[in-house]
Amino acid sequence: MKKRTHTCGELRASDTGKVVTLNGWVDRIRDLGGIKFVQVRDRYGFTQVVFDPRDNELYNMALKLGNEFCISVTGSVRKRPDDAINLRLPTGEIEIVASEMEILSDAEVPPIYINIDEESAEEMHLRHRYLDLRRPKMQRNILTRHRFVQAVREYLNNNGFVDVETPILGKSTPEGARDFLVPSRLKAGKFYALPQSPQIFKQLLMVSGFDRYYQIAKCFRDEDFRADRQPEFTQIDLEMSFADEEDVFSMTEGLMKYAFEKAAFADIKTPFRRFTYQEVVELYGSDKPDTRYGMKIHDITSTFEKTAFKVISDSIDKGEKVKGFLVEGKADRFSRKKLDEYTAFAKENGLGGLMWAKVEGDGLKSSILKHCPEELSSLVSLFAANENDLILFSLGEGLPLSKALGQIRNKIIKEEEFSVEGFEFLWVTDFPMFSYNEEEQRIEAEHHPFTMPDLEDLEKYGESDPLKVRSKSYDLVLNGYEIASGSVRIHRRDIQSRVFDLIGLSREEATEKFGYLLEAFKYGPPPHAGIAPGLDRIIAIIVGAQSIREVIAFPKVASGADLMTSAPSEVSQKQLDLLKLQLKDTEN
């Protein structure tokens, strides 16, 4: 095989006259007037190669070519005729006149399209992922991921972080999602667990004196089937000693700005906006809103305080609120039938109904216009609504009402056509420290039990109403997706013990699950804080992918199966015997 002198995306008009060798795959073949034009592809681009019938031996070899044949071709670079220039390709001004060719390997007809963007069934793409990854779109996705990770490493290395690998085989600590378990052959009846995150190990590194740690970490969660989730995923894991949330915010913002500039060629504005959990849910009905679309939720109760419309006045008398939001320029898209569908959706989300008002050329239109015309006119002024704007509002208790309106807002974003682009980051802070697990009838840590609570809240509500205790945790949201979660960690044993007590974890259980961490905390742990951005989701947002499967080289489907390798699979009885395992009825 003659090795390549250039890639398939490299040659330009300035290379005219050079004798070059390309290695790559046959992307497409055209026959014009007896001349064969073969487009050769590699991950760098495409180059057109010409086979002239006057070179009989070489031309006959070209007749054997098919799509996806792997070839090495040598020839001289020449400019294309003016009417044959293809400005869509960087190499579109030139072509290579072939003088030698070697067929390195032939190929059967591929089961999926590689050289056109027409999408066949995803299942077929995943079964033949090695072919799917030849597609330029998929290669762009993987290369974007590479550039992003490279930029992350550059930024963190330049800021004094140390890349440390933490164990993949660890101890099972069944909190939160289920662990993937790995049986030990040498310790029969005992199991390792694959890490859901490097959380405890990175805290131990802080105790060890590695004050700035990072890792591009593989994590594993044995979750029930969920759309667009992967049982194994990648996060950019960070931890800092002698740091608080402000240090994490500043470092993360700098990291995102740098990596997005390098990988997405985007100018990210810092600092990012911040909202408390309470604020963001009241304003957008969600703790991970896409703020590019506007549609802020407003408390409009005061507008209806003196209304004669009994449906609303009775609700206000019961202490309920009236809240709503403005949909700009979309009123003509909401027919009465569609508004009825949204009303039904509102009821599915716990509301009594959904009221609306349209601003049209000849005035207001609303199903309740005759009941409260003055109030609706006031709403138009309050929202600064213009022609073809739509106001949606409803009644209910404060935060639950906002959350239900947030579901309606999300449905509109998903189903209506909006011209929005770019990247909009925001921080959400002050999450609840605890939540109530209805199924297990107990209080549990909302984030994880090593998150530092707000100490004033802990003193004030710890015994009487722990669900009111806020935490020193934070999420980073990008375009409506939570892309990172982190917190200030507990470094004091007395606070850690109190948190364990509140979630019903006895000293014995705590020692059994986390004894090595608690033991380490006897020896001067520093204050520390961290965060873990999710790499897969970030790359999906950058490239505009509909699923994170499009940015992972070899992903699983929603069921956790790998369609290409047929994993998970059965193992032999001999393997089970070595592990001293016996299978129960796997049908049930």
C-alpha positions as CSV (number, residue, x, y, z in Angstrom):
1,M,0.0,0.0,0.0
2,K,1.2,3.5,-0.9
3,K,0.8,5.7,2.1
4,R,-1.1,9.0,1.7
5,T,0.7,12.2,1.1
6,H,-2.4,14.3,1.7
7,T,-5.9,13.8,3.2
8,C,-9.1,14.0,1.2
9,G,-9.9,17.4,2.5
10,E,-6.5,19.1,2.1
11,L,-5.8,19.8,-1.6
12,R,-6.4,23.2,-3.1
13,A,-5.9,25.0,-6.4
14,S,-2.4,25.9,-5.2
15,D,-1.5,22.2,-5.3
16,T,-2.0,22.0,-9.1
17,G,0.6,19.9,-10.7
18,K,1.6,17.9,-7.6
19,V,1.6,14.1,-7.7
20,V,-0.2,12.9,-4.6
21,T,-1.5,9.8,-3.0
22,L,-4.8,9.5,-1.1
23,N,-6.1,6.7,1.1
24,G,-9.8,6.5,1.7
25,W,-13.2,5.1,0.9
26,V,-15.2,5.4,-2.3
27,D,-18.1,7.8,-1.5
28,R,-19.8,7.8,-4.9
29,I,-19.1,7.0,-8.6
30,R,-20.3,8.9,-11.6
31,D,-19.9,8.0,-15.3
32,L,-19.9,11.0,-17.7
33,G,-19.1,10.4,-21.3
34,G,-17.2,7.2,-20.5
35,I,-15.0,8.9,-17.9
36,K,-15.2,7.7,-14.4
37,F,-15.4,10.2,-11.6
38,V,-14.8,8.7,-8.2
39,Q,-15.3,10.8,-5.0
40,V,-12.9,9.5,-2.3
41,R,-13.7,10.2,1.3
42,D,-11.9,10.2,4.6
43,R,-12.7,12.0,7.9
44,Y,-11.1,15.1,6.6
45,G,-13.3,15.6,3.5
46,F,-13.8,14.6,-0.1
47,T,-11.6,14.6,-3.3
48,Q,-12.7,13.8,-6.8
49,V,-10.5,11.3,-8.7
50,V,-10.8,11.0,-12.5
51,F,-10.2,7.7,-14.4
52,D,-9.5,8.2,-18.1
53,P,-10.5,5.2,-20.4
54,R,-7.3,5.8,-22.3
55,D,-5.5,4.2,-19.5
56,N,-7.1,0.8,-20.2
57,E,-5.7,-1.2,-17.2
58,L,-6.4,1.5,-14.6
59,Y,-9.9,2.2,-16.1
60,N,-10.8,-1.5,-15.9
61,M,-9.8,-1.6,-12.3
62,A,-12.0,1.4,-11.7
63,L,-14.9,-0.4,-13.2
64,K,-14.7,-2.9,-10.3
65,L,-15.1,-0.2,-7.7
66,G,-18.2,0.1,-5.5
67,N,-19.3,2.4,-2.7
68,E,-17.3,2.0,0.5
69,F,-14.4,0.1,-1.2
70,C,-11.2,1.1,0.6
71,I,-8.6,2.3,-1.9
72,S,-5.2,3.9,-2.3
73,V,-5.0,6.1,-5.3
74,T,-2.1,8.2,-6.8
75,G,-2.3,10.9,-9.5
76,S,-1.6,14.4,-10.4
77,V,-3.7,17.4,-9.2
78,R,-5.3,19.6,-11.9
79,K,-7.8,22.4,-11.8
80,R,-11.4,21.5,-12.7
81,P,-13.0,23.2,-15.7
82,D,-14.9,26.3,-14.6
83,D,-18.3,24.7,-15.2
84,A,-17.3,21.7,-13.0
85,I,-16.1,23.6,-9.9
86,N,-18.0,22.6,-6.8
87,L,-17.9,25.5,-4.3
88,R,-19.6,23.4,-1.6
89,L,-16.4,21.4,-1.1
90,P,-13.1,22.9,0.1
91,T,-11.5,20.7,-2.6
92,G,-14.0,21.6,-5.2
93,E,-11.7,23.6,-7.4
94,I,-9.4,20.6,-8.1
95,E,-9.5,16.9,-9.1
96,I,-6.9,14.2,-9.3
97,V,-6.1,12.4,-12.6
98,A,-5.4,8.8,-11.4
99,S,-2.2,7.1,-12.5
100,E,-2.1,4.3,-10.0
101,M,-4.7,2.6,-7.7
102,E,-4.7,-0.3,-5.3
103,I,-8.0,-1.7,-4.0
104,L,-7.1,-2.3,-0.3
105,S,-10.5,-4.0,0.4
106,D,-13.8,-4.4,-1.3
107,A,-17.2,-3.8,0.3
108,E,-20.7,-5.3,0.2
109,V,-23.6,-2.9,-0.4
110,P,-24.0,-1.1,2.9
111,P,-27.2,-1.6,4.8
112,I,-27.5,2.1,5.6
113,Y,-26.9,5.3,3.6
114,I,-23.5,6.8,4.2
115,N,-23.1,9.3,1.5
116,I,-26.5,11.0,1.8
117,D,-28.2,12.5,4.9
118,E,-31.4,10.5,4.5
119,E,-32.1,8.8,7.9
120,S,-33.1,5.2,7.9
121,A,-34.3,3.4,11.1
122,E,-32.1,4.2,14.1
123,E,-32.0,0.6,15.0
124,M,-30.2,-0.2,11.7
125,H,-27.7,2.6,12.3
126,L,-26.9,1.3,15.7
127,R,-26.5,-2.4,14.6
128,H,-24.0,-1.2,12.1
129,R,-22.5,1.7,14.1
130,Y,-19.0,1.2,12.5
131,L,-20.7,2.2,9.2
132,D,-22.9,4.9,10.8
133,L,-19.7,6.5,12.1
134,R,-18.4,6.9,8.6
135,R,-21.1,9.4,7.9
136,P,-19.8,13.0,7.8
137,K,-22.5,14.1,10.3
138,M,-21.5,11.5,12.8
139,Q,-17.8,12.2,12.3
140,R,-18.4,15.9,12.9
141,N,-20.2,15.1,16.2
142,I,-17.4,12.9,17.4
143,L,-14.8,15.4,16.4
144,T,-16.7,18.2,18.2
145,R,-16.7,16.0,21.3
146,H,-12.9,15.5,20.9
147,R,-12.3,19.3,20.6
148,F,-14.4,20.0,23.6
149,V,-12.6,17.5,25.8
150,Q,-9.3,18.7,24.5
151,A,-10.2,22.3,25.5
152,V,-11.5,21.1,28.9
153,R,-8.1,19.5,29.6
154,E,-6.2,22.6,28.4
155,Y,-8.2,24.9,30.6
156,L,-8.1,22.9,33.7
157,N,-4.4,22.0,33.3
158,N,-3.6,25.7,32.9
159,N,-5.6,26.4,36.1
160,G,-3.7,24.1,38.4
161,F,-6.0,21.0,38.2
162,V,-4.6,17.5,38.4
163,D,-6.1,14.7,36.3
164,V,-6.5,11.7,38.7
165,E,-8.2,8.4,37.7
166,T,-10.4,7.0,40.4
167,P,-11.5,3.3,40.7
168,I,-14.1,1.7,38.4
169,L,-14.5,-1.3,40.7
170,G,-15.8,0.1,44.0
171,K,-18.1,-0.5,46.9
172,S,-21.8,-0.6,46.5
173,T,-23.6,2.3,48.3
174,P,-27.3,1.8,47.3
175,E,-28.4,5.5,47.5
176,G,-30.2,7.0,44.6
177,A,-30.1,5.0,41.4
178,R,-29.2,1.3,41.4
179,D,-25.6,0.2,41.1
180,F,-24.3,-2.1,38.4
181,L,-22.8,-5.0,40.4
182,V,-19.7,-7.0,39.4
183,P,-19.3,-10.4,41.2
184,S,-15.9,-11.2,42.6
185,R,-14.4,-14.5,41.6
186,L,-11.7,-14.4,44.4
187,K,-14.1,-13.2,47.1
188,A,-17.1,-15.5,46.3
189,G,-20.4,-14.0,47.3
190,K,-19.1,-10.5,47.3
191,F,-19.6,-7.8,44.7
192,Y,-18.0,-4.7,43.4
193,A,-20.1,-1.8,42.1
194,L,-19.4,0.4,39.1
195,P,-19.3,4.0,40.1
196,Q,-22.4,6.2,39.8
197,S,-19.9,9.1,40.1
198,P,-16.4,9.5,41.6
199,Q,-18.0,11.5,44.5
200,I,-16.5,9.9,47.5
201,F,-13.1,9.3,45.9
202,K,-12.8,13.0,44.8
203,Q,-13.6,14.0,48.4
204,L,-10.9,11.7,49.6
205,L,-8.5,13.4,47.2
206,M,-9.3,16.7,48.8
207,V,-8.5,15.2,52.2
208,S,-5.2,13.9,50.6
209,G,-4.2,17.4,49.7
210,F,-4.8,17.4,46.0
211,D,-6.6,20.7,46.1
212,R,-7.7,20.9,42.5
213,Y,-8.8,17.6,40.9
214,Y,-10.5,16.7,37.6
215,Q,-11.3,13.6,35.6
216,I,-13.2,12.8,32.4
217,A,-15.1,10.2,34.3
218,K,-17.1,7.2,33.1
219,C,-20.2,6.8,35.3
220,F,-22.8,4.0,35.5
221,R,-26.4,3.9,36.7
222,D,-28.7,0.9,36.5
223,E,-31.9,2.9,35.9
224,D,-35.2,1.8,34.5
225,F,-35.7,2.3,30.8
226,R,-35.9,6.0,30.1
227,A,-35.8,7.8,26.8
228,D,-32.5,9.4,25.9
229,R,-30.6,8.1,29.0
230,Q,-27.5,5.9,28.9
231,P,-26.6,3.3,31.5
232,E,-23.0,4.5,31.1
233,F,-22.2,8.2,30.6
234,T,-19.4,10.6,30.8
235,Q,-19.0,13.6,33.1
236,I,-16.3,16.3,33.6
237,D,-15.7,15.8,37.3
238,L,-14.2,18.7,39.3
239,E,-13.4,19.3,42.9
240,M,-11.6,22.2,44.7
241,S,-10.3,22.6,48.2
242,F,-10.6,25.8,50.3
243,A,-13.4,26.8,47.9
244,D,-17.0,27.7,48.1
245,E,-19.8,28.0,45.5
246,E,-18.4,31.3,44.2
247,D,-15.1,29.7,43.3
248,V,-16.9,26.9,41.5
249,F,-19.2,29.3,39.6
250,S,-16.2,31.4,38.4
251,M,-14.1,28.3,37.4
252,T,-17.0,26.6,35.6
253,E,-18.0,29.8,33.7
254,G,-14.4,30.2,32.6
255,L,-14.2,26.6,31.5
256,M,-17.5,26.7,29.5
257,K,-16.5,30.0,27.8
258,Y,-13.1,28.5,26.8
259,A,-14.4,25.1,25.7
260,F,-17.4,26.5,23.8
261,E,-15.1,28.9,22.0
262,K,-12.8,26.1,21.0
263,A,-15.3,23.4,20.1
264,A,-18.5,25.3,19.1
265,F,-16.8,28.5,17.9
266,A,-19.2,30.4,20.1
267,D,-18.6,33.5,22.2
268,I,-20.2,32.8,25.6
269,K,-21.0,35.8,27.8
270,T,-20.1,35.6,31.5
271,P,-21.0,35.8,34.3
272,F,-24.1,33.6,33.9
273,R,-27.4,34.7,35.3
274,R,-28.4,33.2,38.7
275,F,-31.7,32.3,40.1
276,T,-32.6,30.6,43.3
277,Y,-34.7,27.4,43.0
278,Q,-37.7,29.3,44.3
279,E,-37.2,32.2,41.9
280,V,-36.7,30.1,38.8
281,V,-39.8,27.9,39.4
282,E,-41.9,31.0,40.0
283,L,-40.7,32.7,36.9
284,Y,-40.6,29.8,34.5
285,G,-42.4,26.9,36.2
286,S,-39.2,24.7,35.9
287,D,-35.9,24.4,37.6
288,K,-34.2,24.0,34.2
289,P,-35.9,26.5,31.9
290,D,-34.9,27.5,28.4
291,T,-35.0,31.2,28.9
292,R,-34.3,32.0,25.2
293,Y,-38.1,31.8,24.6
294,G,-39.1,34.4,27.1
295,M,-42.7,33.6,28.4
296,K,-42.0,34.5,32.0
297,I,-44.7,33.7,34.4
298,H,-46.3,36.6,36.2
299,D,-48.4,36.8,39.3
300,I,-51.4,38.8,38.1
301,T,-53.6,38.2,41.1
302,S,-53.8,42.0,41.8
303,T,-55.4,42.6,38.4
304,F,-58.4,40.4,39.4
305,E,-58.7,41.3,43.1
306,K,-62.0,43.3,42.5
307,T,-63.3,41.1,39.6
308,A,-67.0,40.2,39.5
309,F,-66.2,37.0,37.7
310,K,-67.0,34.5,40.4
311,V,-64.8,31.7,39.1
312,I,-61.7,33.9,39.7
313,S,-62.9,35.8,42.8
314,D,-63.8,32.6,44.7
315,S,-60.4,31.2,43.9
316,I,-58.7,34.4,45.2
317,D,-60.9,34.4,48.3
318,K,-59.5,30.9,49.1
319,G,-56.0,32.3,49.0
320,E,-55.1,31.0,45.5
321,K,-53.2,33.0,42.9
322,V,-53.8,34.0,39.3
323,K,-50.7,33.6,37.2
324,G,-50.0,33.7,33.5
325,F,-47.5,34.3,30.7
326,L,-47.4,36.0,27.3
327,V,-46.8,34.1,24.0
328,E,-45.5,36.7,21.5
329,G,-46.7,36.7,17.9
330,K,-48.4,33.3,18.0
331,A,-52.1,34.0,18.6
332,D,-53.0,33.1,15.0
333,R,-51.5,29.6,15.6
334,F,-53.9,28.9,18.4
335,S,-57.3,27.9,17.1
336,R,-60.2,27.3,19.4
337,K,-59.6,23.5,19.0
338,K,-55.9,23.9,19.9
339,L,-56.8,26.1,22.9
340,D,-59.2,23.3,24.1
341,E,-56.3,20.8,23.8
342,Y,-54.1,23.0,25.9
343,T,-56.9,23.4,28.4
344,A,-57.2,19.6,28.6
345,F,-53.4,19.4,29.1
346,A,-53.6,22.0,31.9
347,K,-56.2,19.8,33.7
348,E,-53.9,16.8,33.3
349,N,-51.3,18.8,35.2
350,G,-53.5,19.6,38.1
351,L,-55.2,22.9,37.1
352,G,-58.9,23.5,37.0
353,G,-58.6,24.9,33.4
354,L,-56.8,27.4,31.3
355,M,-58.0,30.9,30.4
356,W,-56.8,32.9,27.4
357,A,-56.9,36.3,25.7
358,K,-55.8,37.1,22.1
359,V,-54.8,40.5,21.0
360,E,-56.2,41.0,17.5
361,G,-56.5,43.9,15.1
362,D,-60.0,44.7,16.1
363,G,-59.4,44.3,19.8
364,L,-59.4,41.5,22.4
365,K,-60.8,38.0,22.0
366,S,-61.3,35.7,24.9
367,S,-63.7,33.1,26.2
368,I,-64.2,35.1,29.4
369,L,-64.2,38.6,27.8
370,K,-67.9,39.3,28.7
371,H,-67.1,38.4,32.4
372,C,-64.1,40.7,33.0
373,P,-63.4,43.0,30.0
374,E,-61.6,45.7,32.2
375,E,-59.3,43.1,33.8
376,L,-58.4,41.7,30.4
377,S,-57.6,45.1,29.1
378,S,-55.4,45.7,32.1
379,L,-53.6,42.4,31.3
380,V,-52.8,43.7,27.8
381,S,-51.1,46.7,29.4
382,L,-49.4,44.7,32.1
383,F,-47.8,42.3,29.6
384,A,-47.2,45.1,27.0
385,A,-49.0,42.8,24.6
386,N,-49.2,43.6,20.9
387,E,-51.3,42.4,18.0
388,N,-51.2,38.6,17.5
389,D,-49.9,38.0,21.1
390,L,-51.6,35.4,23.3
391,I,-52.0,35.6,27.1
392,L,-52.5,32.3,28.9
393,F,-53.4,32.2,32.6
394,S,-54.9,30.0,35.3
395,L,-55.7,29.7,39.0
396,G,-54.1,27.7,41.8
397,E,-51.7,27.6,44.7
398,G,-48.4,29.4,44.3
399,L,-45.6,27.1,43.3
400,P,-47.8,24.2,42.0
401,L,-49.6,26.7,39.8
402,S,-46.2,27.9,38.4
403,K,-45.0,24.3,37.8
404,A,-48.2,23.5,35.9
405,L,-47.9,26.7,33.8
406,G,-44.3,25.6,33.2
407,Q,-45.5,22.4,31.7
408,I,-47.7,24.4,29.3
409,R,-44.8,26.7,28.5
410,N,-42.6,23.7,27.7
411,K,-45.3,22.2,25.5
412,I,-45.6,25.4,23.5
413,I,-41.8,25.5,23.1
414,K,-41.8,21.9,21.9
415,E,-44.7,22.1,19.5
416,E,-44.6,25.7,18.1
417,E,-42.0,27.1,15.7
418,F,-39.7,29.6,17.2
419,S,-36.6,31.2,15.7
420,V,-34.2,31.0,18.6
421,E,-30.5,30.0,18.5
422,G,-27.4,30.4,20.6
423,F,-26.4,29.2,24.0
424,E,-28.0,30.6,27.2
425,F,-26.5,29.5,30.5
426,L,-27.9,30.1,34.0
427,W,-27.3,28.9,37.5
428,V,-30.0,27.6,39.8
429,T,-29.1,27.7,43.5
430,D,-30.5,27.1,47.0
431,F,-32.2,23.8,46.2
432,P,-34.1,22.0,49.0
433,M,-31.7,19.9,51.1
434,F,-34.2,17.1,51.6
435,S,-37.3,15.6,50.0
436,Y,-39.9,13.2,51.1
437,N,-39.9,9.7,49.6
438,E,-43.6,8.7,49.5
439,E,-42.8,5.1,48.5
440,E,-40.4,4.5,51.5
441,Q,-42.2,7.0,53.8
442,R,-39.0,8.8,54.8
443,I,-36.9,11.9,54.3
444,E,-34.0,11.6,51.9
445,A,-31.2,13.8,50.6
446,E,-32.4,15.6,47.5
447,H,-28.9,15.8,46.0
448,H,-26.7,13.5,48.0
449,P,-26.0,13.2,51.7
450,F,-22.6,14.9,51.5
451,T,-24.1,18.2,50.4
452,M,-23.6,21.1,52.8
453,P,-26.9,22.4,54.1
454,D,-27.6,26.0,54.7
455,L,-26.5,26.1,58.4
456,E,-29.0,28.8,59.4
457,D,-31.8,26.8,57.9
458,L,-30.5,23.6,59.6
459,E,-30.5,25.3,63.0
460,K,-34.0,26.9,62.4
461,Y,-35.8,24.0,60.7
462,G,-33.6,20.9,61.2
463,E,-35.8,19.4,63.9
464,S,-39.2,21.0,63.3
465,D,-39.5,21.0,59.5
466,P,-36.4,19.7,57.6
467,L,-38.1,20.0,54.2
468,K,-37.6,23.7,54.6
469,V,-33.8,23.4,54.8
470,R,-32.0,24.7,51.8
471,S,-28.8,23.2,50.5
472,K,-25.5,24.6,49.2
473,S,-26.2,22.9,45.9
474,Y,-26.4,24.3,42.4
475,D,-27.2,23.3,38.9
476,L,-25.9,24.7,35.6
477,V,-28.7,24.9,33.0
478,L,-28.1,25.4,29.3
479,N,-31.0,25.9,26.8
480,G,-33.4,24.1,29.0
481,Y,-31.2,21.2,30.0
482,E,-29.5,20.6,33.3
483,I,-25.9,20.1,32.2
484,A,-24.1,20.1,35.5
485,S,-24.9,19.6,39.2
486,G,-22.7,20.3,42.2
487,S,-22.5,21.5,45.7
488,V,-20.4,22.7,48.6
489,R,-19.5,19.5,50.5
490,I,-19.8,18.7,54.2
491,H,-16.4,18.7,55.8
492,R,-17.4,18.7,59.4
493,R,-18.2,15.4,61.1
494,D,-20.9,17.0,63.4
495,I,-22.9,18.3,60.4
496,Q,-22.4,15.0,58.5
497,S,-23.8,13.1,61.5
498,R,-26.8,15.4,61.8
499,V,-27.6,15.0,58.1
500,F,-27.4,11.2,58.4
501,D,-29.7,11.4,61.4
502,L,-32.3,13.4,59.5
503,I,-32.4,10.9,56.6
504,G,-32.7,8.0,59.0
505,L,-29.2,6.6,58.4
506,S,-28.0,5.0,61.7
507,R,-24.4,5.3,62.8
508,E,-23.9,1.6,62.0
509,E,-25.4,2.0,58.5
510,A,-23.3,5.1,57.8
511,T,-20.2,3.3,58.9
512,E,-21.0,0.3,56.8
513,K,-21.6,2.4,53.7
514,F,-19.2,5.3,54.1
515,G,-16.9,4.3,56.9
516,Y,-13.7,5.0,55.0
517,L,-14.9,8.5,54.2
518,L,-16.0,9.2,57.7
519,E,-12.6,7.8,59.0
520,A,-10.8,10.1,56.6
521,F,-12.7,13.1,57.9
522,K,-11.1,12.6,61.3
523,Y,-7.9,13.9,59.9
524,G,-8.4,17.6,59.0
525,P,-10.5,17.6,55.9
526,P,-10.5,21.0,54.1
527,P,-13.6,22.9,53.0
528,H,-14.3,21.8,49.5
529,A,-16.8,22.1,46.7
530,G,-17.3,20.7,43.2
531,I,-19.4,20.1,40.1
532,A,-19.8,17.6,37.4
533,P,-20.9,18.8,33.9
534,G,-22.4,16.0,31.7
535,L,-20.3,15.7,28.6
536,D,-22.8,13.8,26.5
537,R,-25.6,16.3,26.9
538,I,-23.3,19.3,26.3
539,I,-22.1,18.0,23.0
540,A,-25.7,17.1,22.0
541,I,-26.7,20.7,22.6
542,I,-23.7,22.1,20.7
543,V,-24.3,20.0,17.5
544,G,-28.1,20.2,17.7
545,A,-28.6,16.4,18.2
546,Q,-32.0,15.1,19.1
547,S,-30.5,12.4,21.2
548,I,-27.3,11.9,23.2
549,R,-26.9,8.6,21.2
550,E,-25.8,10.8,18.3
551,V,-22.7,12.1,20.1
552,I,-21.5,8.8,21.8
553,A,-19.4,6.6,19.6
554,F,-21.0,3.3,20.7
555,P,-24.2,4.0,22.6
556,K,-26.9,1.7,24.1
557,V,-30.6,2.0,23.3
558,A,-33.2,2.9,25.9
559,S,-33.4,-0.7,27.1
560,G,-29.7,-0.7,27.9
561,A,-28.9,-3.0,25.0
562,D,-26.0,-2.7,22.6
563,L,-27.5,-3.7,19.3
564,M,-24.1,-4.0,17.6
565,T,-22.5,-6.4,20.1
566,S,-25.7,-7.9,21.5
567,A,-24.7,-7.0,25.0
568,P,-25.9,-7.8,27.6
569,S,-25.7,-11.5,26.8
570,E,-25.8,-14.8,28.4
571,V,-22.7,-16.4,29.8
572,S,-21.6,-20.0,30.1
573,Q,-22.4,-22.2,33.0
574,K,-18.6,-22.5,33.5
575,Q,-18.3,-18.8,34.0
576,L,-21.2,-18.8,36.5
577,D,-19.7,-21.7,38.4
578,L,-16.3,-19.9,38.7
579,L,-18.3,-17.0,40.3
580,K,-20.4,-19.4,42.4
581,L,-23.5,-17.8,41.0
582,Q,-26.8,-19.5,40.2
583,L,-29.5,-17.9,38.1
584,K,-33.1,-17.8,39.2
585,D,-36.0,-17.9,36.7
586,T,-34.9,-15.2,34.3
587,E,-38.3,-15.1,32.6
588,N,-39.8,-13.3,35.6
